[in-house]
Amino acid sequence: MPDKKEEWNLVPGPHKVEHNGAGKAKLRLDAIDTLETHYTRNGNPEVHQPWLHGRAARNELTNWLGFTTVERSEDETVTAATPTTRPGWILTRGAARDKRCIALVGKGTPPGTSGTQIHVDEALLRTTFNHHALAEGLAYPTYYTNLFPDLRDELTAAVRLAQEAVPRKGLWKDDDTLDGATVTGIDSLQDDVVILPKLFRRLVDYLYLGDPDAPDLTGFPAFLDQAADEFWIISTSHPTTGLNEVVDVIDSKVRMTRPPEDLVFIEN
C-alpha cells in the first residue's frame, strides 16, 4: 500500500495497476519466480510444488523486510504479523496483463523521491529482494523484455554464484530443470521434482486435460507449441515461439535444454 494511492496512476505502460479504494495492490516481483505454493487454473484443483523451497522464499521475504513473527491460517493466509507493517519501496516500469505491478522491491529508506523517475544501476539492484532471492538460491531467474540487459546480467551473475557454491544454495541443490524430471502424475510434480515454475504450470495444465494420475506425455510438446510462449534465447540471439523448442520429453522424463537464465520472455 503506497503512502499516496494516486501515484499508481503514474505507472506507465498499457496496463493499469489494479488496486482497492485504500490503494492496496498486488505485486509481481520482477525477474524472479519462486516455487508455486498455490496454483490453480481453469477450475482445476489447487496444486503446489514441493513445499520446502517455496516456503523458504516466502519466509525469507518477510524476514528480510523486518517482520519478526508472522501467523498464518491453515490455507497459509497471513492473519497477524509483528510489527503489523514495515516501510519499503518499489521500482516499477509497468503492470502485467493481470494488472499486478511488476516491481523491484526494497526496504527502508527509498533511493529517491516517490513518483519520480529513478535510474536503476547494478548497485541499486543489489539492494533489492529480487537480487537477494536469486543470490540465496530461493528463486529461479525468469526474465522478461521489460528488464534492461545490464540488470539482467547482474542477476545472472548472482544466479551463477548460487549454483556454483559448495554446497549449491537453496533450490539449486535439488533442481531437475536441466537434468530431467520424472513425471508420473500430479503427485510427482507436487512432492518430488523441483523445476522452473513456468514449466511446472504448463505441465499441470497439460496433465489436467487427461488423467492427471496416469499421464501420457507424448502430446506435451504439441501442447507447448499451442501455448505459443514467445521468448529470446540469449546465447544465440534467436527469437523463438513455443517452449517445445527448448523442452525434451523422453518417456516420463521432461527436461529443458536451455537454462532459465538463457531465456527472455516477451511481455504482451
N, C-alpha and C positions, 0 to 999 in steps of 0.2 A: 504494500500500500504506500503510494508516494505521499510526500508532505503536501504536494499540490496536485490534486487529481486532474486538474485541467491540463497539466503538462503531458498527459497521454496523447493529447491532440497534436503535440509537436513531433511525435514519432513518424518518420517518413515511410514511404512505401505504399503499395496498392491495397494493403490490408490494414484495417484499423485494429487497435488493441481492444479486446473485449474486457470490460470492467463493470463492476456494480456501482451503485449510487455512492458508496463510500470511497470508490477508487480502487478497490481490491481487484487484482488481475492475476492471471496465471502466467508463469514464465516457462520458456523452453531454454535451457542452458545451452548456449551456442557451442558447437564443435565437439560436444561430448554426448555419449549415450550410455547410461548405466543399465544393468540388467533389469528386465521387466519384473515388477512385483505385482502388478495388477493390469493384465492385458485382456481386452475383450473387443470383439468387432462383429458386426452383422448379427447380433443376438446370440452369438456362441457363448459357451461357458467361460467364465473368467479363469485365466491361467497365469502362471508365473514362470520365471526362470529359476534355477537353483538359488535358494534364499541367501546363502552366505554373502555373496558379493554385492547383491542389490541392497541388502540391508546395511552392509558396511558402508556403502556410498551414502545412503540416506542418513545414517548416524553421524558420519564424518561431516556432512553439510551442517547439521545442527550444532555439532561440537565446534566446528570451525567458526561459525557465526557467533558463538559465545553462549549458547543455551546450555545450562548446567544439568537440567533434567528435562525430559520430555515424556509425557504419559500418552499412551495410545489405547484405543478401544480394540476389540477383537479383530475388527477389519482393518486395523492399523491407522485409522484416522486419529490425528492428534487431538487430544481432549484437554491437555493442560501443559504448560511449559514454565520453566523458571530460567530467566525472567520471562515475562509474557511477550515482550518484543525486544528486538535488537536493532541498532542502527546499521544501515548498509546502503549500498548504491548499485545501480546497474548502468551499463553502457549498451546502447542498442542502435541498430540501423533499420529496424522494422519488425513487423509481426509476420507470423506464418499464416498459411491459409486457414488454419483452425483458430486464428485470432489470438494465439498465445504470443507474447512478446519474446523475441529471440534476443537473449541478453548474455553479456559477460557480467558476472556477479562479484561484487566486492563488499568488504566490511569496513566499519569505522568511518573515518573522515573521507569524503569523496575527493576525487582528484581534480575537481573543478566545480564551476557554478552549475547548479541544476538547470536543465532546459537549454544548455548551450552546447555548441559543437566542441568536442574534445578529441585531440589526436591520441590514438592508442598505439604505443610502440611496444617493443618486446618487454621492456622493464615494467610498464604498467600492466601488461598482460600477465606477467608473473605474479602479480598481487591478487589475481582473481581466483575464485574457486574452480573455474573451468580448468585453469592451468594446474592447480593443486590436485584436482581429481585425476588428471592424466599422469602427473608426476608420481602419484602414490599408487597407480595401477587400479584405481577404483572405477574407471570408466573406459569405454572404447572411444577412440577418436572417430568422429563421424562428421565429415566436413561438407559444407555447402558453399555455393558460389558467393554468398554474401561475405565470406571471410577473406581478408586480404592475404596474399601469398606469404608475406613476411611473417605474419602472425601464425599462419598455418605451419610454417617451417619451425617456428619456436615451439609450438605444441607438439609437433612430430619429434623434435629433439627430446622433449620431456618423456614422450612415449617410449622412445628407444632406450633411454636410461632406465626406465622402469622394467622394460623387457630384458635388458642385459644385466640387471642387478643379480647378485647371488645371495640368497635365492631370488627368483623373479618376484616382483612386487604384485600384491593383490591378485586380480583375476588372471594375470598372465601365467601364473604357475599352473592354472587349470584350463587355460584356453584351448579350445578344439577347432577354432575357426579355420586354420590352415591345415592342421593335421588331419582333420576329418571327424565329424560327429556321427556316431551310430544312432540312427533314429528308428526306433522300433514302435513308436507311438507317442501320444501326448505325454505320458508319464516320463518317458526318457528325456523329453525336452524340459520337463519341469524339475526333474530330480537329478539328472546325470550330466548333461552336456552344457558346457559354457561356451557360447558362441556370440558373435556380433548380434545385438538385439534386432537390427533390421532383418537379418537372415532368420532369426527366431520368429519374428512376426510373420514373415512370408511363409515359413513352414507351418505355423499354426493355422493360418488362413487356408492353406492348401489342404492340410490334414482334415479340417472340418468340412471340406467338400465331399469327403468319402467317409470311410471308417477310421476315426482318429486313433483307435487302438490297434489296428492292423493295417497300416498304410501301405499303399503301392506308390513308391516314389518315382516310378518311371515317367509319370506325367509332370513332375515338378519343374523340369527345365522349361517345358511349354508354358506352364503357369507363370513362371518368372518372365518369360518373353511377353506374355499378355499383360503382365503388370506394368511393363514398359518404364521401369525406373530409368531416368536419364542421368548420366554421370560422365566424368572425365577420368581416365586413367593417367595419373600424374606422370609416371615414369615413361610413358610412351606418348604423352600429349594427344591421346586418342579419345575422341568423343564416342560414347557408347550408349546404346539403349537396350535395357534388359539385363537383370542380374545373372541370367543364364550364361552370359558371356564370360562371367568370372566365377561361376559355380560349377563344380563337378558332382555328379551323382553316380555312384557305383554301388549297386545293390541297395543296402540300407545305410550307406555312408555318404554324407554330404560334406563337401569342403569348398572353401573359397580358394581361388588360385591367385588372388592378389590380396595383400594385407589391407586392412581397413584404412590405414593412413595413406594408401596409394590411390584412394578414390575421392573425388569431389562431386557431390550430388548437386544437380541443378534444382534450385528452389523456384517453384512455379507460383 
